[in-house]
Amino acid sequence: MSKLLIVDDHALVREGLKRALTNEGFNEITEASSIAQARAGIAASQPDVVTVDINLPDGSGFELVSWVRGISREIGIIVLTLNDHAMKAGASAFVSKSEPIPSLVAAIKHSLISPLSFSAQGLEKVFAHSHNTLTAREFELLVQLEQGQSTAQISKTLFISPATVKTHLASIYRKLEVTNRTAAIHAMHEQGLSGK
């Protein structure tokens, strides 16, 4: 069974998450209320997945996300918020605290399989203001594109076939009203969707 670390400065939130995740079959769950406690907890328990709140008493949860990703590319990191900075820090996913527990469980399972790929239940909501709404997967692929990855590299990173990458690219180009990668990345920056 996977080991989880819940990082949140509110004891009631930690207890509620722990109870809910225990009911979902996770039984090795530890808790931390600060960045310092989380670092010690990660060293002690070597969790498979860490859930991180953004507002911690000794700093931003994004600092912890960056630190964890700096020491491990294997740990899944779930940010409990709805904030696109999560991906920039190196999280595997973000989940709004208003989402039901199954969404968190799905994000945890996704992060166990692919800790370096970013997913978000709420990404469609983030871009809902635009008629060029990107799906979560399309945004994920666009970020890989921004990092200069080739079709083959994106295919390997996201565990999808090159043909699927090309299908997603065609959809992205259509939605952003562009015809190539450079223009898509430019449009991404213009709309404030940069992953950097």
N, C-alpha and C positions, 0 to 999 in steps of 0.2 A: 504494500500500500504506500502511496506517495506521502511524503512528509511536507506539511504546510507550516508557514510562519505568518501569523496575522499581525500586522503593524498598524496600530491605531491608538491615539491618545485617550480615547473614550472607553472605559472599562465595559460599559453596557454594549457598545458596538462590538467589541472583541468577543464578549460573552455570547451575544446574539449570533454572530458569524460562526463562532466555534460550535454552538449548539446546532445551527442549521447545517453546517458542513459535516458534523458528526452524523446527523440524520441521513446525509447523502452518502455515507460510507467511508468518509475520511476519519481515521482514528488517531493519527499521529500529528497533532496540532499543537504548536507552541505559540506564545504571544509575546509581543513587545509593545511598549507605549512610547518609545522614542527612537531616534536614529542610533544612539549609543547602545540601547538595549538590543535593537535589531542586529547591529553588527556583532555583538557578543552572541546573540542567539543563532545567527547564521554560522558563526565559527563553531559553536557547540553542537548544534543539531543538524547542520548541513542539509537544509530543506531542499525539496525539489521545486517548490513554488513559494513565492512570497507575495502576499497581498499588502499593498502599501497605501495608506491614506496620505493625502498631500500635506495637510496641516499638522505638523508635529511640533512638540514643544521646543526642540533643539535644532530646528531647521526645516527645510522643505523636503517633502517626500521624494521630490525629483533628485535631490542630492543623493538620497539613499539608492534610488533606482540606478543612477549613474555609477555609484560605487559598486553596487552588486554586479552590474553588467561589466564593469571593469575587471572584476575578479573572476567572473564566470560567464561563459556563453551557454551554459547548460541549465541554469536556474530559470524557471518561468517567473515572470514578474507581472502581476496584475495591479494596475493602479485603480483605486476605487474613487472615481470622480468622473467628470465628463469634460476633459480638457485635452486638447490636441498636443500639448507640450509633453505628454506621457511618451509618445513615440520618439520624440527628439531625445529624451533622456535615456531611451533604450528599453522601455517596457515591452512586454509581449502583447499586452492588451490593456484597455481601460474599460471599466464597467461603472456605470452610474450607480450611486448608492440607492437610487429609486428603482433600479431594475430588480426583478424577482430573483430569488436564489438560483433557479435553474440557469439563468444567464451567467452568473458567476461560476457555477459548476462547469458550464460549457467553455468559458474562457480559461478556467484552470486546466481542463482536459486538453484544450488547444495548445496551451503554453507548454504542457508536458511533452506533446508530440513535436512542437516546433517553437522552442523558446525565443528564437530570433526573428520570427515573423510576427508582424503586428496585426492584431484584429481588434475590432471594436463594435460592440452591439449597437452603439449609438452614432456611428459615423454618418449614416444616412441622414440622421437628424441634424448633425452639424452642418451639412451642406444643403439642407432642405430649402434654404433661402434662394438657392440658385436653380434656374430651370435646367442647368447642366449637372444635375445631381449624379455624383459618382457613387457607385456601390463601395462597400468597405474593401472588397477585393481589388476593385479598380484603383482605389486610392493607394492601397498597399503596393500595387504594381507600379503606380506612378512614382512613388517614393523610391523604389528600386531603380527606376529609369533615371530619376534625378541624381542618383548616386553613380550613374555612368555604367550600369550593368548592361550586358548584351542580352539578347533574347535567351540564349542558352544559359547564361548566369541567372537570369530571373527565373527561368524554368526550374533550375536546380534549387534556388533559394526558397521558392514558394511551393515546391513539390507539385508542379503542374507541367503539362506537356508544352513544348514549344508552340504547337498549334493553338493551344488554349491561350498562351501568352499573346499570340498574334490576334486572336479573337478579342481579347480584352483591350489590346492596343487600338484596334479598329473602333471599338466602342468608346474608348477614351477620346480618341481624335474627333469622333463625331460629336460627342457631348461638349468638348471644349472648342469645337469648331476650328480645328487645326488639321494639318496634313502630315506632320512629322514629329519626331521626338523632341527636337530643339524647340519647336513652337509649343508643344505640349508642356514642356518644362517652364517655358516663358509664361504660358497661360496659368500654370500652377502658381507661380510667384505673383502674377497679377491679381489672382483671386485670393491671395493670402493662404494658400494651402501647402506651402513648403514644408517638407519634412526635416529641413536642416535648422 
